[in-house]
Amino acid sequence: MSFFNKIFGDKNEDENNSSSFWKLIEDENDLKTAIATSENKTVAIFKHSTRCFISKTILRNFEKEVSENQDNNTEFYFLDLIKFRDISNKIADDFEVRHESPQLIVFESGSVKNSASHQDISLSQITE
């Protein structure tokens, strides 16, 4: 591994080590499924910029926190907002949540319960 990969991480490493609790949002149907799921369970959508070191760091910290505190009443969804910017924009428009990156948006009963960005992202956003 090169010096820069040690500091900034390796793109392939991220893909290979991605946490198994994520469900991906890659189209509008995935988003509809997530929102429908929030009628019965809490849903957390993590919007991640794959081009941003800060987003990568926040993501790793959040994944560690979730892994250490398993919560069976929350479904975790992951949105790569670089690849799927139109879905990110749809979330902002439909739910009137200002776009930020990284961002965690928590849904219950089809509505936004909470949202946080950058270093404010934590599991506590889900339980508040």
Rosetta blueprint (number, residue, H / E / L):
1 M L
2 S L
3 F H
4 F H
5 N H
6 K H
7 I H
8 F H
9 G L
10 D L
11 K H
12 N H
13 E H
14 D H
15 E H
16 N H
17 N L
18 S L
19 S L
20 S L
21 F L
22 W E
23 K E
24 L E
25 I L
26 E L
27 D L
28 E H
29 N H
30 D H
31 L H
32 K H
33 T H
34 A H
35 I H
36 A H
37 T H
38 S L
39 E L
40 N L
41 K L
42 T E
43 V E
44 A E
45 I E
46 F E
47 K E
48 H E
49 S L
50 T L
51 R L
52 C L
53 F H
54 I H
55 S H
56 K H
57 T H
58 I H
59 L H
60 R H
61 N H
62 F H
63 E H
64 K H
65 E H
66 V H
67 S H
68 E H
69 N L
70 Q L
71 D L
72 N L
73 N L
74 T E
75 E E
76 F E
77 Y E
78 F E
79 L E
80 D E
81 L L
82 I L
83 K L
84 F L
85 R H
86 D H
87 I H
88 S H
89 N H
90 K H
91 I H
92 A H
93 D H
94 D H
95 F H
96 E L
97 V L
98 R L
99 H L
100 E L
101 S L
102 P L
103 Q E
104 L E
105 I E
106 V E
107 F E
108 E E
109 S L
110 G L
111 S E
112 V E
113 K E
114 N E
115 S E
116 A E
117 S E
118 H H
119 Q H
120 D H
121 I L
122 S L
123 L L
124 S H
125 Q H
126 I H
127 T H
128 E L
